[in-house]
């Protein structure tokens, strides 16, 4: 399998988009008015939506840089535009959403446009696809199908036990996180991605095992959270597109697959919110069966239970994650950055407690907001923090560009090193990284946490390889 070498591509359409983003970003920074701001949001939304459509149809040329700019365009562009169209009627309405003044909302979108332009330009200079040169021999399919099913069954048993709970709760029966649950959860997206890659190529019993494993994982991911499920679907669509034989034109199967995925996301969004309302009703109880039964009752009587109204209100305001970075941009006018304190907290949060008995002191601080918000004079709330807000907190506007750049280069190195694990293991590592990059609302600590998945995948692939060697003819054995 070829190494992930640096390649350069000349793409006129991409450079045209870079120019559009640069012009839009500079325009709103020079003329910070609502009309120019809305034009920026529309441009980000269109580019992000088109990019998402392209990577789910054919991810064979998608780079890490593409994934980052698409996630930013959708998260901060389309998300804000949705709120603008459904909530905001006049500038005074922003006060209900954020402490930042409208001027800094406009300017922050300008900086986001410039950032996306830079990431898009980087994707043309380093155009090595994430899912390139992946070949898994048919004789190995059964081994990987068995591994996928094992992950799915283990996760199902942990859900039944209560170790994996609603909305990413992972406990060992008390307040501490279950190591087995955490490891299993980190393997879910990679396992589902591998299943979708193999599905177009598999036949017979192997295909049945893959479908069963994938469906079990999909149900568990839905239970884990709305965003978790959406990103899992996107990653799986990407891997499915790479696994099938590529075609230059759209096929009815592609269209049908995308329509089914869209319907699944919309249905899951409503069902998940029903579970959230059930959680409110049941309080702190961790009875999985009772939660599902109560949620089902709310879903079946959505109008009377208030589900439709709650969901509509949530979808109008929840997508507006632009407020927190805008608050930081405004606060930086009068405050110095934290010069690395926030990212140090994120690193500390990922040190295993076994290696650092005093980690509980760091955990008691909570998330990034506990350090950043008091320093910048902001109210201590649960904010929509991300790698971008970490960069703003630590280095000011320079951090908005530096931190994503460092993250992309680091993940690029991880991908290059993971090639040595073999195609199947590499695909699982790539899926874990892609899932993290797509989640624009992920805290910086989550990006470090993904590296644990890489270690887990290396271990799982070694076990699968040994199993295959033991079950096959040793004279015909080859590296998986």
Secondary structure, DSSP 8 states (H G I E B T S, - for coil): -----------HHHHHHHHHHHHHHHHHHHS--HHHHHHHHHHHHHHHHHHHHHHHH--TT--HHHHHHHHHIIIIIIHHHHHHHHT-SSGGGGGGT-SS-HHHHHHHHHHHHHHHHHHHHHHHHS---TT-S----GGGHHHHHHHHHHHHHHHHHHHHHTSB-TTS-B-SSSSS--HHHHHHHHHHHHHHHHHHHHHTT--HHHHHHHHHHHHHHHHHHHHH-HHHHHHHHHHHHHHHHHHS---SS--HHHHHHHHHHHHHHHHHHHHHHHHHHHHHHHTT---HHHHHHHHHHHHHTHHHHTHHHHHHHHHHHTT--HHHHHHHHHHTTTS---TTHHHHHHHHHTS-TTT-TTHHHHHTT-STHHHHHHHHT---------HHHHHHHHHTHHHHHHHHHHHHHHHHHHHHHHGGG-HHHHHHHHHHHHHHHH-TT--HHHHHHHHHHHHHHHHHHHHHHHHHHHHS-TTT----
